[in-house]
Amino acid sequence: MIHLLEVGPELTVKDLNKLSRRYAMTGGYELALISNLKVEELIKLIEQHLPLLKNYQQFTSAYFGSNSYRILALVYSHPRADNSIKARLEGVIRQPNQNLQSEVF
């Protein structure tokens, strides 16, 4: 069974990691932001998860698969994410329309 893990600013990173490990062992999980988040709460999520991305090499599969990246991508695409939030995440979140360059050998 796939679980839905709803994330909000009150969910600590430690609790998030604990729940995600448990759910991963019992069928998997998807992340979603709780409904009706305010701009201040989106900013708090950025402050919680942006520093954690420094543990990964940027734009690798581990980076994209991390809970922190997935949460920040949800924040970026949230309807209440204003231009200041999106500007803060520029260079961190790869946009769907950004082309990946590949080399042909």
N, C-alpha and C positions, 0 to 999 in steps of 0.2 A: 504494500500500500504506500502510495506517495503522500507525504505529509506536506501541509502548507505551514510554513513558519513565518508568522507575521511579525515584522520588525518595527519597533518604535524606539524613541530615545530612551525609554525607561529600561529596555532590555540591554543588559551589560554585554560587553564583548565576551566575557567569560561564560555567561549563561548562553549566549548565542552559539559559541563553540561547543559547549556541552550538549545542547539540544541538536545541533546539526550533526554531530558525531552519532548520537543516539538514533536520529531519524535516518541517517545514511546506512546504518546497519539493519534497519527494518524496512527497507524498500525505497528509500530516497526521500528527498525533500525539495521543495521550491521555496524561494524567498518572495515575500510581498511586503509592501509597506502597509501599516495599519491605515485605515481610512481617516480622513479629515485631519491630516497633519497640517500644522501651521508652518509658516516660513521659519520661525525660530526653531522648531523641532527638526526641520530639514537641515538647518545649519548645525544643530547639535549632532545629528547623525554624521555630517561631514567631519566635524571635529573629532568624533569617536573613531571613524574608520579611515580617514585619509592618512594618518601617520602609520597605520598598519601596512599600507601598501609598500612602504619602504623596505619591508622584509622580502620583497620579491623583485626579480629582474623585470623591468617594465616590458609589457606587451608579450609576455610568454604565456604558455598555457596555464601555468601555476598562478600567474598574476590574474588572468581572466577568470579562472575557476575559483579564486578566493572569495570568501563571503564578503569581505570588505569591498572588493571591486563590484561584485554583483549588487550590493546595497547602494553604492555610490552611483552606479548606472541607473538604478531605480529612482534615486533622488534627482539625477539629471533629467530624467524623462517625466518627472512628476509634474502635473498641471500647475502647481503653485511654485515651481522652481522659476524664479525670476532671473533676469540677466546677470545679476551679481553672483547668484549661485552657479549658474552655468559657466561664467567666467572663471570662477574659483576651481572648477573641475576641468577646464580646458587643459589639454595635455595629459590628463589622467584617464579620461574616458574616451575610448575610441568610438567615433560616431559611425553609425551603420553605413553612411555614404562615403566614408573614407576608404579609398582603394588601398589594398595591401599590395605592395610591390613584391613580385617574385622574380627570381632569377632563373633563366633557362640555361642549362648546361649541355 
